[in-house]
Amino acid sequence: MRAADALMESLKAEGVKNAFGIPGGANLPMYDAVVDADFRHVQTRHEQGAGHAAEGYAKAGGKVGVAFATSGPGATNLITAIADAMLDSVPTVFITGQVKTELIGTDGFQEADILGATLPFVKHSFQVTDARQIPEYVHEAFHVASTGRPGPVLLDVPSDLFRTDIEYEARTEPVELPGYKPSTEGNIKQIRIAAKALANARRPIFYTGGGVINGNASEELRELAASDEFPVTSTLMGLGAFPASSDRFLGMLGMHGTYTANTAMDKADLIVAIGARFDDRITGKLDQFAPNAKIIHIDIDPAEISKNVGAHIPIVGDVKQVLPKLTREYRALQTDSGRLESWWTQIRAWKQDHPLYYEPGTGGEIKPQFMIESLWKATQGDAIVSSDVGQHQMWAAQYYGFDKPRRWINSGGLGTMGFGLPAALGAKVACPDELVVCISGDGSLIMNVQELATAVEEQIPVKVFLMNNGYMGMVRQWQQLFWDRRYSSVEMGSSPDWVKLAEAFGATGLRVEDAADLEETMRTACETDGPVLVDVRVTQEENVYPMIAPGTPARQMVEAPGLVQD
């Protein structure tokens, strides 16, 4: 059997149903095998789009996403997606063609050292030097990508090795890699200490991150939170792990989180960090973060524990396995349920006095926040939502309200413009029966708008809602607030005509310029067959609030102008 065919059989054995990519000279033998492969291949229009689609597929579907690219520029076009997957812990396998073995190191046509280029951005990588390695490397790649802290794995295959005949036998044994044995159970002594700390805390808060979703531990989190009146907050990447509609949810925390969530973190005496990494958007001024709190940190990756904020009670393990143990240990203790009453009195006061707020639009003006609220109504709060990075991302996080995991697909750690549309395509392929919408900005959408052609050609009926303010909005906001309104290279202008552009690709294009028409148009878009792009003209110079300015502690949050406090 050709090694390329063995590769396809190996992917089949790993349960691959869909893959994304683009053929080229170095991976042509692999694409010849794709013709007979037992999975769907989605031909994107750019390799970065293929990579982000694989991420969206993994995030929404909970399975390993797969993307293909050829050598040289094809492979290097994947790098942004690979780095994005690394920072957001997305289980992905990227398979690249390489120049012939004899040409490696000669600067041959379309040669690029993709292993060297991606070394900082992968969980692991494989350079095939013998065609017989291909099946084994595929299985190892999927194992590494999906276990422990998930992440991207790269498999680089010289073109000539794809053509080589090898003996192939389906693998039946589980993968065992020397030196790679992620700790999943959690130390029971540490868990008991954590339970006692919870029982003694007067101002506890659960700080939850994307690790809860990656670990499929949303139900376990809810069970733990139900053990007492524990308040819960979430990072951007963790939204949906705990229901936004719950009275015990304080909203998102961080730079554009709620006043309540950030203030509760600042005033807490115990923070239980679950699958979160204390990044700079959460901590603000690091040496003033949560000065009175003891820290319990639960994470599958030991490298994250105490990396930024020291953990008093570290627990290395899979949150899906650790949380039930912590729940049992806590419930076995004789706890004083009334000890949290004063804490909740304070939290409720913060919620009442410091809500999310924006000045309503006038004369048909569409405020971006209103756009997100209208989308929630039009979708009944039950869509898979992708976004890029920037103002539209923050407003979606603040105002959509996610009650379920794997419904919020966005670029967190790397903050990648152009992520939203291809990620939506991947999410829709993973979840064909779900409504998938992309909230994008005009600065972001233009970066990968070619994937509308993919949506049309591959019959992937995503709905794109463009928050069109004529700017790269978050950059403009920072230039306004911190650079004396010296706007530099942030204006997007009126080009293109988005409705005509959508129609040119074969999609449906709609435009909304009056708030009175917004919700109905959104419903129409959701009910229309095929891909749809809705150009929503929103207020141009609206800012995202609340906001923690760079280099300041959470307690110095800037709230929305016009918020009247009782």
C-alpha positions, 0 to 999 in steps of 0.5 A: 500500500502507498504510504499516502493511502496508509495515512488515510487509513490511519486517519480513519482509524482515529475517527476522522470524519472531516478535514480542511486544506489545500493541495499543492506540489509537495502534497499532491500524492496525499491528495490523490489518496484523499480521493478515496478517503473515507472522510469529507475534505473541505477545500478552503481558499487559504491555508490560514482558513483551513487551520482556523476551520480545524480549530473551530471544528475541534472547539465546537465538536470536541474532536481533533481538528485536521488541516492539510497544506503543501510545503513552503508558503502553504505550510507557513500560511498555517503558522498563525492557526498553529500558534492560535491553537497552541495558546488556546489549547485546541486539539489539532493535527496539521499535516504538511507536505515537504519537498523531496527528501533529497532536496531538504536543506538545498533551498529547493523550490517551495522548501521551508523548514516548517518544523523549525518555524513552528517549534515555539507554537506546537505541542509536538512535531514529527519529521518523517524520514522513513515512509514506514513511520507515517501510520505510527506518527499519525496515531502518536500525533492524535494521542499527543494532541488530545491528551493532557493539555490539548494542543497542535501537533505537526506532521511534516512528510516529504513528497517522495515518501507519500509515494513509497509502498509500505506494509500497513496494519491497523493499530489495535494497541493504545499509544504509549509514549516514553516520558509522556504521561500526563497526570490526571487524577489529582493528589487526594491529599491536596484535594482534601486540603482544598476542600477544607480551605473552601469550608473555611472561606468567607469570601470564596469565588470560582475562577473558571477557564477554557480548561473546563470546556476542553476537559468536558467538565461543565457538569462537574463544575455545576455540581461542585458549585451547587455544593454551596452558594459559591459565586462563579466567574469565567474567563473569555475562553471559559464562557458557557462552562457555567450557565450565564443565566444562573444567579450565581454567575458573576459574568466574565472577568478580566480587562472587559469583564463585569465590575462584579466579577473583577471586584469579587476577585479583588476582595476574595479570601479564596480563589479556586482557579479551575482550568485557567492560567492567570494571564495578564488580561485577568490579573491586571497589575500583577503585584496588586492582584487579589491581595488577600486571597489564598489560591487553589489552582487546578490544572492539567498542565503543571507548567501553568501552576504558579507561573504568574500567580503563586498557588497556595494549594496546587492540584495537577490533574484533569478537571473532569476527574478532580472536581468530583473528588473535590465535591465529595470531600467538601460535602463530607465536611460539616460546613456552615452554610450561613458563612457566605450570607454577608458575601452574597449581600455584598455581591448582590449590591455590586450587581445592582449598582454596577451593571453592564451599561450603555447609552441607548441609541437615538434616531434609529442608531444601532449601538453595537451592544444592542446588536448583540442583544438583538442577535441573542433574541433572534437566535433565542440564545441558542446558537454556536457563535464565533468571533474574531478579536476586538470590540465585537468579540468583547461585546459578544462575550458581554451581552450574548449570554452563553448557557452551554459549553462549546457554543462560543468559538473565538481566538483568546490567547493569540487574538487573531483577526480573521479567525471568525469566519473560517472557525464558523465553517469548521464549527458548522461542519462539526455540528451540522444541525446547529445554527452557527453564526459569526460575529465579525468586524469590518477590520477582521472579516476583510482578512479572510473574507475569501472563505465565503467562497468556501461556504458557498462552494461547500454548502456550509450555511453559516450566518455572518453578522458584520459589526461595521463601524468603519474602524479597527475598533479596539485599536481606535479605542486605545488610540482615543483613550491612551494616545490623545485621539491621534487616530493612525491607520485605523480607518477602514472606510466604506469599501467594500460594499459588503452586500455586493461582495457577498452576492459576488461570492454567491451568498445572500447579502443584507444590510441594516441601518436602522435599529427598528429593522435589526432583529427582524433582519437577523431572523430572516438571515437565520432562516435563509438557506445557504450562507448569509452576510448581514452588514450592520452599520453600528455607532462608529466611535463606541467604546467597550466598558467596563475596562481595566486600563493596562498596568492598573489593578482590577479595583481601578476599573473604568465604567461606562460613562452615563452609568448612574449609581444609587 
